[in-house]
Amino acid sequence: MIDLSKEYNLVSKNINIDETIPLCTIDGSILQKVVDRSKLNFRVLYMLESNISFNYLNNYNLKEDFIILLSKLPIHVAIYILEGIYSRKKRIYDPLTYLRSELQIIKSNHIDINPKYIPSHCVMMRKVVISPTTMYLLHPTIETSNRVIRRFRDKMDNFLRIQFVDEACGKVGSSNGNNIYALYNRIYHTLNRGIKIGNRHYEFLAFSSSQLRDHSCWFFASTEDLTANHIRDWMGDFTSIKNVAKYAARMGQCFSSTREIQDLPVNNIEEISDIVKNGYTFSDGTGKLSFSLANKIAQELELKYIPSAFQFRLAGYKGVLCQSRFVRGDEIKVRPSQYKFESSHNVLEVIRCSNFIPAYLNRQAITLLSTLGIPDNVFIEMKDLQVNELNKIFNDERTAIKLLQKNSDEYGISRELADLVKAGFLQIKDPYVTNLISLFRLVMLRDLKKKAKIRVEKGAFLLGVLDETQSLNENEIYCCVTDPNGRNGRRVITGTCIVFRNPCFHPGDIRVVTAVNCKNLSNLMDVVVFPATGYRDIPSQCSGGDLDGDDFTIIYDERLIPKKKRIEPMAYEAQRPDYIENVTIEDVQSFFVNYILSDQLGIIANSHLAKADHFETGAFHGQCIRLAQLHSEAVDFPKTGKPAILSSVLRANTFPDFMEKHDKPTYISEKVLGILYRSINEEAFNPCYQMVLDDRLHVQGYKTYVEEARKIKRTYDADIKGLMNQYGVKTEFEVTSGYIVNTIINLERKKSRDINKSVMDAFISIRRHYRKLFEEEFYGKGTNIISPVAHNRMRAKAAAWYFVTYHPAELKGNPSERMISFPWVAYDVLCDIVNETSESNVNNVINIKPNVKNKQKTAGKKSKSNTINVLPKNDDINDDIEVLKRSLN
C-alpha cells in the first residue's frame, strides 16, 4: 500500500515505513499548485496529458520550470522527448532533470530529430479511451484518412476518436452485471456534454458502422468558424431518412477510410436499373466502370496490377464497381441500391481493391461442414499436412518457398519472403529473414490452434461481383484466379464447388454451386462472379450477403463438398424498423448508448459455437437454428435499430475447451474442433539477434552512398520505432511483416486482424516513401521510370543501405535494440545482386565475434555466442575488414 501511495504521490517517495510521522495542520498556501499548461502547443500538450493519463508523469512533479523549458523547445523535439517517456513505460519522478538529460544526449550525440513522415493519404489520429473512472489519451497513430478529415485537414487537431470500455478495459456490454446502467450513464453524459483537453472542448460528431461495433465514435472541438453541425451539414442531406439507426449509418458512410483518386473528377455518373426478381435484388450494391478508369485508379494507388473490382464511395453512393467491357472513358454506372443519401461530393474514393487471398477454414465453417457430413479425418489430415510443412520450413527451402507462396497476403510480404529464401538468405541464417520466417510459422500455428484456420489449397477468398453479361445460368459461378503455375499465370476454376460467407451459422449458408468457364467474363480476375439469373441470388443465400463489398470463400476440394447438396438457405426477414418524423443528433446519441446496452452479437456467436459442439446434431439442432436467426437480427441491429433478444435457454452456460473460457464451466470437446485444438502446442517467439554479414552484397562503388544511407536509416528507424510505440508492438520484425504475435498494450480491444491491418497500412505507406527516396535519383528525365543506365548505381546504393545496417563497424548498443529492416526496403535489388553473383558460396564464412573479451580467440574460430558471419570477397572489402578489426579491438 505504501509503495502504491508513493507511485501516486500520496506520500514521499523516500518515506521510511518504520518512521513515526506526526499528524499536523499545514498552511494551504504552501501546497504546490497545478502549473498552467494551456499555453503549450496543443500537440505537445496532448502528448504531456497522454503520459499523465498513463501515470508515467504526475501533475505533482510538473514544476513551472519544466513547463517553461518544454514550451521553448521546437515542437517536434518536445514531442520526441515526450514519446520517449511513453516508450519507456516507467514513471518519471523528476521530469525536469529527465528533460535536461535528454536534451544533453541529443546535443552531445548530434541526434537529428525530424518530424515523422506521414503519407499524403494518411493522418496522425488521436484517440481517447474512456472507462467509468478514467480517461486514457492514446498516442497518435498513422491511419488512412477519410472524406471528412481530408476536407477539414487544416482542423486535423480538432478531431478525436473516442472509445468506451469497462473498468478492466474490456468491451462494455450486457454482461457487465449490476454496474451496467452506471456505465451507460457515463457514456451518455460524455456524448451529451463532451470532454475537455487543454482549452479545447470536444463534442460528439458521428460514428461509422465499424466504430459502432467497437463502441467508438468521432468527436470534434468547434472553432469560431467551424462546428460539428457545420461538418454534418457539409457531409450531405440526411433529412429524408426517418429511421435513427439508418440515419446514423448514412452519416458514418462519410467516415470510411478511403483513398481519394485525385485529379479524377467524376462528372459522368449514370444511374442504371437494378436487377430485381421475386423480391430479391441480384445487383444489390454493385455497379460498373471501364478498364481505362480501373487503370487510372491502379496508377493512382501505385498498384502493380489492374484490379477487376473496387469497393468505393462516391457522393452518397457506396458499394462495388466492377470492370465492364461495355463502359467507356471515365464513365461510372451506379444503381439505386447503391444510393444512400444526397451529396455533392463527386470525387471517387476507393476503400480497397479486389485481389487473390488464399482460402482458409475456420471454426464456424468447420462446424457447418462437419454437421453436413464431412468426416473428421479430412480436417485432421489437412491440419497435419500444414503442421508438417511448417515444421520443415527452416530445413527445407523448397517447402519454405512453397508455403510462403501458397499463403500469400494482401501486402505481398509472404511473396517477398519467398524471393529472399530463393536468394539464399534463409540458408545463411540472415537474422531479418530468419525472424520473419519464424514469425510466419508461429502465427500460422497459433491460428491453427486458436481459430482452426486451415489452409485450403483448392480455394480462394474473393470479392463478389455480378455477371453483367447474364451469361451464367442459375447456380453457376465464374472464378478465374491468380496461379503462378497456371497458364498465363491464371487458372479458371471449373466443376462442383462450395461457396460461403463469413460469419456463417446456418447449415444452408454453405451453398453447393457449379463453376464454369465463360469467355464473356474472361476479363475478370480474382473475383467470384455470381449469376443474374435464377429464382434467388446466391449472395443472399450465404448468411444474407450482398454485393456491396462482401467477400466469399470458394472451395473446389472434393473432400469438402457435402453430399447433402439441397439444404435450404435460411429464410430471414429483417425486423420492421421504427420511423420518426425528424431525427436529431440527440436521437443518434441515444441510439449509440442503446446499441451498447443491447449488443449481443458476440454472445450469440459464442453460444452457437458452444451448443453446436454440445448437441449431437450439431448446427442442425433447433437451438442452433434459432441462434443463427438471432445472429442475423443482431447483424442488422445497426441498420434497423431493433436488437436481437437472446433468451436464457439459448445462452450457453458451459463451453468446450477449445473456446478457452477459463472463467466459465468447461468440458473437453470430443468433436473435431476439440481434437484439432489439443493436437497443437503453443510456442513463443524468441527473436534471433545473431548478425550475418553477407559479402555477396558487396558492390563496387557502394561507399559513395554510405554517409547518406546512415542519415536516411536514422529517420527510417525512428519511423518504425514510432509505429512500434503507437501500436504497442514489441519487435521490429512484427511491424514489418504483419505477423504480430502480441501487443504490449491494447486499450482499444481491437481484434488481432484489425491491429494487423492498421499496422501494415501504416508500414506499407512508410516503406513506399523510403523506397521512393531510394530510387527517385535513378528515374529517367521527366519520368517515374528507372533509367536502364542507372542499374549499377542502384545496386551500389542498395549495398550501402545493407552496409550501414549489417557491417560490424556500424553495430552499436544492445543487440536486441538494433533495427535491421532498413535495407530490405530494396529487397528486390538485393536479391538481384545475389542472383547475379555467379555460384556464390554461402557456406564459405569467417566467424568474427564482436566485443571479444578473450583476445586469443581469432576471427576464424567458430563460437556459439553472438557472431557476425562474413562472406569473403576481394576489392575494397579489405579496407572494411581493417575497420572491423579496429572496432573489435
N, C-alpha and C positions, 0 to 999 in steps of 0.2 A: 504494500500500500504506500509506504514511504517513497519507494522508487517511482511508482506511478505518479505520486504527487510532485516529485522532482521534475518528471517529464513535462508536466503541465504548469510548472512554475508556481505550484501551490505552496511549496516550501523551498528553502535554499537548496541549490544543487550540492553544496558542501556540508549539508546538515549532518550531524552525528546523531544517530538514533539513540545513543545512550545518554546524551547530554540533557540536562534539565533546561527547559525553555520556559521562562516565566511569562505569564499572561499579563499584558498591559495594554493600555489605551494609547494610540498614537494619533498625531495630528493628521487629518486627511489631506492637508495642503502639501505634505511632503511626499505623498504617494505619487508614483510616476503616472503621468497621463499618456494616453494613446497619442502617438505622433500623427499629425495630419499628413496623409499620403495623397490627397486629392490632386496635388499639383504635378504628380508624376505623370509621364506619358502613359496613356491607357494601356498600351501593350506591356509596358514594364509593370504597371500597377497590377494588371491581371496575373502576370507570372508571379509577382510577390504574393498576391492573395491566394494563388494556387498552392504555393508552398506552405502558407499559413493553414489552409484548409486541410492539408495532409499532416500538419504538425511538424513539418521539417523546420519551420520557423515559428516563433511565438511573439505575439504582439508585445509582451512584456520586455522582450530583448531588443526590440527595434527602436534604437535611440535616434534622436534627431540627426546626429552626425552621420549615421548610416543612410538615412533617407536623403540628406543633402548630397552626400557623395554619390549615391545611386542616381540621383536626378541630374548630376553633372556629366555622367558618362554618356557616350553615344548610345543610342537606343539598342543597336544590335549587340553591343558589348555588354550592356546591362542584362539583356535577355540571355546572352550566352552564359553569364555567371549564374543567373537565377536558374537556368536549365541545368547547370552543373549541380546545384543544390538538389534539384528534383531527381537527378540521375543517381546521386549518392544514396538517396532514400534513408538518410540518417539525420537526426536532429542536430541543428547548428545552434549552440548556446551563445556564441559571441559573433553575431553576424558582421559587425563592423570589422573585427580582426580578420574574419574569413574573407570579407570583400577586399580588404587591403592586401591580404596574402595572394589572392587570385590575381589581382591587378599586377602585383610584383612578378608573379610567374609568367603572366602574359608578356610583360615588358622584357624580362630577362631572357626568355626563350624566343623572343621575336615572333610570337604566335599571331598569324594573320587571321582575324575574325571577320569573315564575310557573311553578309546576310544569306539566309538559306535560299537555295534555288527552289522556286515554285513554278511548275509548268503553267503555261498560259491558260489551260483549261481547268486548272485546279485552284483551290484557295486553302488558306490555313483556317480551319474551322474550330471555334471554341465550343466546348461542351461543359455543361454543369449537371452533375448527378445529385439529385435531391432525395434524401431519406427523411423519415419523420422528424429527426432531430438535427440533421447535419446537411451541409451543402458542400460538395466537393467540386472544386474548379479544376477540370482536367486540362492538361497542356494541349495547346492547339495541335491538330493533326491535318496532314495534307489529304484533301478529299476532292473528288471531281465536283465541279460547280453545277449549278442548276440555272434555270431560266431567270429566276428572281434575283439570285446572287449576282449573275452577270449584269443584269440591268442596273442594279444598285451597287456595283462594285466599289464605288467611292465611299459607300457606307458599310463596307465589309465588317468593320469592327463593331457595328451596331447589331449584327445578327448573332444569335446564340442558340445552340441546341440544348434542350432540357430533357433529362430522363428521370423518371420517378422509380425508386426502388424501395424495398423494405429496409428495416434496420440492419439486416445481415447482408445488404446489398444484393439481395435476390429479387426475383420478379414479383411485383405486387400482384396478388390475385385472390380469388375467392377462398383460397386455402389458408389465408392469414389469420383465421380464427376471430377471437373476440376483439382484436385490435383493428379489424377491417375498416370500421367506419371512421375511426380516428385517422387512419391513413388517407381515406378519401377526402375527409375534411381538409387535411393538409394539402392534398393535391388541388382541390377546387379553390382553396384560398390562394395558392400560388398562381393558378391560371387566372383567377379573377383580379388579383392585386399586383401580380408581377413580382420581380426580385430586383434588388439593387446591388450593383458592383461599382464601387467608387461613387462618382456623381451620376452614374447612368442608371436610369430606371427602365428595366426590360419588361415588356408586356407581351401577352400571348399574340401570336400571328396566325399560325395554321399548323397542319401536320400532314405528312404523306401517309399512304396506306401502310408502307413498311414501318414507318415511325409509330403508327398506331399499334401495330403488333408488338413493338418493343416498348410501348408506353412512353414514347418521347414525342417532342413537338418543337416547333420553332418559336422563338421569342425575338422581339425587336425593340431596341431603345430609340424612341422617337426623337427627332430633332425639330428645330423650328420650322423647317420646310418639308419634312417627310415624317409621316406617322404610319402605324400599322394599317390603319384604314386606307390611307393613300395607296399603299402597296397592294392591298386586296382589290381595290378599285382598278388598279393597273392590270392585275392578273387576268381579269375577264369579267363578263357579266354572268352572274350565277343566279339572278333573281327568278328565273323560270323554274329553278329546281326547288321543289316543295318538300322533299324528304331531307331531314337533317343529316343522316348518315351519308347520303349521296352528295349533298351539298359540300360536306367536309371532304369527301373523297375527290370531288372535282377540283377543289382548291388545292388539294395535295398533289394533283397531277402536275402542277407548275414547279413542284419541288423535287421531281425525279432527277437523279444525277444523269446529266446528258453532256454530249459533246456537240457544241454548236457548229454547223457546217458553214463556216464564214465565207463571205463573198459568193454566196449561193442563194440569193433571194428567190423564193418560190412564188412566182406570180401566176403560174398557170396551174391552179388546183381545180380539178374536175371531180365532181361527185357523181358516182355511178350507183346503180341499184344493188342492193343486197340480194343474195340467192336464198330465198326462204321457201321451205316445203314442209307441209304437215306441222306447222308451228315451230320448226327448227330452223335457225339461221345458219346455213352451211358456211357462209362467208363472214361470220361474226369476228370482227377485229382485223380483217386483212384487206390490203389494198395493193396497188401496183405502181411500179416505176420502171424506167428504161434502163438498159445496160449502160448507156453513156452516163446517166446520173449516178448509177451504182459505182461506176469507175471514178467519178469525181469525188464521191464520198470516201472511197477507199484511199484515194490520193491524199485527201484532207486528213484522214485518220492515220496516214503513213502505214497502211497495211501492205503486205506482200502478196495479197490475193484479192480478187474481187468477190465479195460475198454475194450469195444469191438472195439474201433477205436481211432486213434491218428492223429492229424494234425502234420505234420513233415517237417523237412528239412534234406536232405542228399546229400552232394556234390552239384550238380546242379539240383537235383530233389526236388520237392515240392508237397504238396497235402495231401492226407489222406491214411493211412494204416489201413486196416480192418482185423480182425481175420479171418483166414480160416482154416478149418479142413484138408485141403489138402497141407498145408505148414508145413514143419518140421524144427526142430532145430532153428538156428538163421538166417535162410534164409529170405530174403525180395524180393518180386516180385513187380517191378515197371513197368510203361508203358511209351511209347513215349510221351503221352500227359502230363506226369509229368516232363519230361526232359526240362530244360530251358537254361542251359549253361554248359560248360565243367569246372569241378573242381575235384581236387584230395582230397578234404576234406571228407574222407569216415568215418565220425563219425555221428551216428544217433542223431538228435536233435528233441526234442518234443516241440511244441508250446502249445498244450492243449490236453485234453482227452475227450472222449465222456462221458456224464453224463446226468441225468434227470434234466430238468428245466421245471417248470410249463409253461403252455401256457397262453399268455395274448393277448388280442386285443389291437389295437392302433388306432390312428385317420385314418391312411391310410386304414387299414383293415376294420374298421367300415364304412368308406366312400364307399368302394367297395361292402361290403356285403349289405349295405343299397341300393346301386344302383342295386344290383342283387335281391332285393325284400324282404330282411329280415325286418320285421316290427320294428318300433322304440321301441315299448314296450318291445321287447326281450332284447335290450341293457339296457333299463331303469330298468327293473326288475333285471337283473344281477348286475347292479350298486347298486341298493337299497339293495339287499341281502348282498353285500360286505360291504357297509357302515354300515348296521345294525350290522353285525358281529364285525366290528371294534369298534363300539360304546359300545359293550358288553365286550370288551377284558379285562377290569380291574375288572369287577364284576363277570364274569363267566369263571372259569378256564377251563372248558371243551371247551368253544368256543375259548378261547385263544390258547389252545393246538392244536385244530383242525385247526385254522387259520395259526398258525406257521408251522405246518406240511404240509399244503397244499401249502403254499407259500415258499417252500424251495429254497435256493440259492446255488450257486456252492461252496461256502465256508463252508456250513453247520451251519452257525450262527443261522438260524431260528430253526433248529432241536435241537441245544444246548439249545436255549431259551425254547423250548417246554419241554425239560428234567428238566430245572430249575423251570419251572412253576409246573410241576408234583411233584417236591420235596418240593413245598410249599413256595418257595422264593418270589413269587409274592404276596401270601396271607399275609406274614408278612411284605410286603412292603420294601423288600430289595432295597436300592437305586440303585444299579447297574442293577438289573433285571428290576426294575420299569422304569428306564430311557431308557433301551433298548426296552422295550415293548412300551413305549411312542413314541420313535423314529420310531419303526416299523409301528405303527399306523399312525403317521404323514406323513411318506414317502409314505405309501400306499394311503392316502387321497390326498396328493399333486399330485401323479402320476395319480390318477383318474381324478383330475380336469385339470391338465396341459397337460396330454398326452392321456386321455381317456383310461388308462391302466386298462382294466377289466380282472380279473382272469377268466379263463375258466377251470372249474374242469375237464371236459371231454376233455382233450387235453394235449399236451406236445410240448416242443420246443427242437428239437433234431438235431444232426449232421446227414447229409445224406450220405448213402453208397450204394454200388451196390450189387445186387443179383448175386454173382459169380457162384451160382449153376444153374442159369437160370431156377429156379422153378416157378417163378411168371409169370403170364400172363400179357398181355398189360393192363395198367391202374390199376394194383393191387400193393399194398404195404404190407410190413410186418413190424409190430411195436410191440415190447414187452417192457413194461416199468416197472420201479420200482413202486411197490404198497404195502405199509405196510399191507394193509388189504386184499391183494390178496393171492392166493395160492402160497406158497413158496416165498412170498414177491415180486411177479411179476404178471403182467397181460398182456395178449395178446389182443390187440385191434382188433375187427372184425366189419365188416359192412361198411356202406357208411360213408365217411369222406371227409373233405376238407383239402387241403394241400396248403400252400403258403409260400413265402419267402419275408423277408423284405429287402429293401423297395418294396412296390407293388403299382402300379398306374393304370394299365390296368385291366378292368373287367375280362379279360381272365387269369390274373395272379393267380387267385384263382381256383385251379383245384379240381374237384369232382372225388374222387377215391374210390376204394374198398379195405378195409383192410382185410387180410385173415390170417388164421393160417397156418404155413408151418414148418413141422418138420425139413426139411433140413436147416432151418435158426434159429433153436431154440437156437443155441449157441450165438446169437447176442442179446444184450440188450441195451436199452436206445439209440438206433439209429433208424432212419427210413430207411428201405431198399427199394430201387427202382428197378423196373424190368429192365432186359437187353433185353427185347423183346418189340415188337410194332413198329409203324412207326416212332415215335419221342419220345425221352426220356422225362420223366416227369420234371426233374430239369430245363431243358432249357425252358420249358413252364411256369415256375414260375419266372417271371422277368428276364429271361435269366440266370438262375443259372447253377451251375455245381456241381461236387462232390470233389472239391479240398479244401473243408473246409467250405462250406455253411451250415447254419442251416436252418431248415424248421419247420414251425408250423403245427402241425397236430391236427385237432379238430373233434371229433365224437359226438358232441352235436347236436341232430336232429334239434333243433331250429335255428342253424346257418348254416344249409346246404341249399343252394339256390335251388329253384325249377327249375331255368334255369340252366341245367347241361351241355349244349353243347355250351358254349361261346368259340369261337375260341381264342387261345392264340395269343399274339402279334407276328407278323412275322417281326422280326427285323434283318436287315443285317448290320453288322458293316461297317463303312466307310473304304475305302481302304487307308492304311497308306502310307506315303511318305517314300522313301528309299534314303539313300546316301551311297557312297562307304566306307568312313571311318568316323566313329563317333568319335568326340573329346570331351574332358571334357568341352570345351567352348560351344559345341553344347548342352551338358547336362545342363549347367548353363543357356543358353538362353531358353531352353525348360522350366526350372523351373520358370523363370520370365514370360514366355508366358502363362504358366498354371495359374499363379496367376492373370494375366491380363484377361484371358478368362474364368476362372472357374465360372460357373453359376449354379452349382448343387443345392445349397440351394435355389436360387431364383426360379428355375424351380419347385422344390418340393413345395415351398410355394405357387406359382402361381396355381399349380394343386389343392392343398387343398382348396384354396380360390374359384377358379372357379367351382370346383365340388360342393361346398356348395352353390354357387350362382345360377348355372343353375338347372332348374327343372329336367333335365335328368341326373344330377349328372355326374359320371365318364364316362357315355356313350356319353356325348356331344363331338362334333368334336374337340373343342379346348383342351379338357382334353385328348382325344386320342392322339392328336399331342404332347401334353406336356409329355405324357407317353413315346412316342418315343424319344423325346428330352432328357428325363432323362436317357434313356439307352445310348444315344450318349455321354452324359456328364459323365456317369459312365465309359465308355470306353476311354474317353479322355486320361487318364494316360497311356493307352496301345497303342492307335493309334496315339496320337499326334494331333488328329482332334477335335477341340472344337465344342460344340453344340451352334448353333446360335439361340438366343431367340428374336423373333420379338416383337415389341411394342404391337401388337394386343394380343399376348399370355401372356404378362406380366401383372400380377394382379395390379390394382390400388386401389381397395377397399378391405377390409378384414373383415371377420366375427369376432365378439367379442372374440371368444374363442382362436384366434391366438394372442391376446394381442399385436397388433401392434399399440401402443398408439400414435406413431408419424405419423400415416397414417390414411386416411379416414376409418371409421369403421362403421359397421352396426350390429344389433342384429340378430344373426342367428336363424332361426326358425326350422332348421333341427336338427337331433338327437344330433350332436356334440355340438350345442349351448345349447340344453336342458340339456345335461349331465354336461356341463361346469358350468352353472348357478345354478345347484342344489347342488353344494358342496361348503362349506365355507372353506376358508383358516384358518389355525391355526398356532400358533408359538410354538416353543419348549421351555418349561420352565423347566430346569433341577431340579430334586429333590436332595437335599443335606442332607436330614434327615437320619442320620445313625441309623442302626438297628443291634445290636449285637445278633446273633442267637446262643444261647447256645447249640443247638443241635449239633453244630460243635465243641464242646469242647471234646477233645480226650486225654486220659491218655498218658503222655509222650511227649506232644507237646513242652514243654519248652526246650527240647534238641535241637530243631531246630530253636528257636526264633531268636537267635543272627545272625545266618547265613541267615535267612529269611529277616531280616532287611537290610543286605548288598545287597542281591540279589534284593530286592524291589527297592532300590535306583537306581541301574543300569537299572532295567526294566522301572521304571518311567521316567528316563532320555531318554531312547529309545522311549517311547511312546510320550513324550513331543517333542522329535526331529521330529517325524512324524507329529505331530500337527503343528509345526512351518514350516516344509518343504512344506506342502500342504495347509497351512492356514485354518486348521480345528479348530473350536472353542472349542470343548469339547472332552474329552477322550472317551465318550460314542459313539460318531460318528465314531471315528477312529477304535474302537474295534468291531464295528458292521457292518460297511459299509453303515449304514443308515445316509448318510451325508445330512444334511438339507441345509447348506450354507457354503461357504468358505470365509474367510476374504479377500483373495487376489487370483485372478486367471488371472494373466497376460497372461498366455498361451491360455486363452479362451477355455480350454478343456471342452468337454461335460461332464455332470454330471456322466454318466456311465463310462467314461474314467478315471475321477478322482477317482471314487469309486474303479475301478479295480486297479489302481496304488496304492492307499492307502491300499487296502485289500491284494494285493500281498505282499506288504512290511510288513504289520502287521502279516499275517499268518506266514511268514518266521521268524519274531521276536518271535512270540508266540511258534513256533515249537522249537526254540533254547532254550527258557526258560522251555519249557516242558521237553526237554532232560536234562536240569540242574536239574529239579525236580526229574526225575525218574531214571537217569542213575546209581545212587548208589544202586538201588534195582534190577539191572539186575543180572541174573544168571551168573555164572563164564563163561567168554568167549562167552557170547551171548548178544543180544539186547532184550532179553525177560525178563520180570519182574518175579522174583522168587516168588512162592506162599508163602513162609515163610516171605516175606517182607511186607505182606498185612497190618499188624497193624502199622508198622513203617511208611509206606507210608501214611496211614491215619493221623498219628500224624504230619507228615511233612506238609500235606495239611492244617491241623488245625492251625499249626504255621503260615503258609502263610496268613491264614484268620485272625489270631490274630493280626499280625503286621499291618494289613490294617484296621481292624474294631474296635479293642479294644479302649475304650476311652483314656486310658493312652498313646496310640500311636498316637492319633489325634492331629495335630498341624496346626496352620495357619488358613487362611481363608477357610471356608467350600467349597466354590466354586472352590478353587485351589487344593483340595485334589484329589489324584489319588487312585482309588479303584478297578481297574480291575485286579490287580496283582494276587489275589488268584484264580481267575476264569480261569487261565491257567490250573488249575487242577479241572475244574468244575465237571468232571465225578466222581472224587474221593470224592468231597464234596457232590455230590448227593448220592453216595453210603453210606456215613456216615449217612446222614439224613434218607435215606430209610431203613437203618438197625436199626435205633433207634426206638424201639417199641413204638407205639402210642405216638409220640411226640405231645405235646400240644402247638401248635403255638399261642394260644390265651393267655397263661399264661405269661404275660410280666410285667416287672418292668420298669417304665419310669424314666430315670435318665437324668436330664438336665445339660449339660456341661456349664462351666463358669457361674455358678449360682451367681447372684448378691444378691438376696434375700435369705439369708441362712435359713430362716424359711421354705422354700419350701423343702419338703422331696423327697427322691429318688422315693418313690412310688406314688407320686402325679402326675396326668396327667397334661400335658401342651401342648398347641397348637404350641409353638415355637419349634425351633430345638431340638429334643430329641434323646436320644440314648436308644433304647428298648433292655433290657437284658432279655433273657430267662433263668430262674434259673436252676442250677444243683448243685450237690454236688461236691465231690472230691476236688481237689486243686483250684477250682474256687473261694473258699473263699479268698484265697491269692490274687487273681486277683481283687476281689471286694475291698479288703483293699487298693490295689494300686490305684484303681479307685477313691475311696473316698479321698485319699490323693491328687490325681491330681485335683479333683474338688475343694478342699479347697485351 
